[in-house]
Amino acid sequence: MGFYQRLDSAWTRSGSMLCVGLDPDVARFPQTLRGDVNNIEKFCKEIVDATGDLVCAFKPQIAYFAAVGAEKQLENICEYIRARFPDVVLILDAKRGDIGDTAALYAREAFERYGADAVTVNPYLGTDSLEPFLSTPGKGTIVLCRTSNAGSSEFQSLQVNGEALYLRVARTAAETWSKIGECALVVGATYPAELAQVRSIVGTMPILVPGIGAQGGDVAAVVKAGACKTSDGAQRGLIINSSRAILYASDGADFAASARKVALTTRDAINAAG
């Protein structure tokens, strides 16, 4: 089963377009776990167990693990997600971008070492830098397009032959990259108007949307701008990520239960929008 099919199945099974981002910051852990790198795995597994039935995807951010030497814990968490919630899509948030053999090794890291269904990548180096990811059968390549950070306009909004660069990325995804492999895009929740523009270009291509929750993106605006409706009225097409608002809903012993409450509220808000 390829990435698109797994994602469609996850949307249908869960009735949810919510993705929980796993960004484990030991300084923000509950008091009983705080400050100990060895507790990353325990923390993430409890979040996974508390929210796994509410989401279409989990998205571990590799930097939070690699910076503290916790790559083995990340491997274990990815394996745990695949075993406990085999119908949930696993996205490795790595934002890789390199050429030749290096790109091929990054693809191998994401898809073989961590067993991810999809990985985020940076298109700045061009199509040849994406080909090792796109050409991996059954795997998804999620390309940065219009990111949620405040400084994203510095380059992404530059005009290229009368069109903003991020729209050129979207058009290339629709016309070129999607013919090589299973492609998706990243568009931030903080830019719903731009999300609508991207959706008009890429049709039903999946879009990963970070930026709700702690970054302040509006759920209703995101769904209105970017969701696709199926023939039976179900909303599809988006992977709407929330990380900090869910992970750190409480710093007490009830952190997992609190995470579930916020995830449930967020999922219901997404489903009620549009």
Beta strands, then each sheet from edge to edge (+ up, - down):
strand 1: 18-22
strand 2: 57-60
strand 3: 89-96
strand 4: 118-121
strand 5: 140-146
strand 6: 159-160
strand 7: 163-164
strand 8: 182-187
strand 9: 207-209
strand 10: 228-229
strand 11: 235-236
strand 12: 238-242
sheet 1: 1+ 2+ 3+ 4+ 5+ 8+ 9+ 12+ 1+
sheet 2: 6+ 7-
sheet 3: 10+ 11-
end
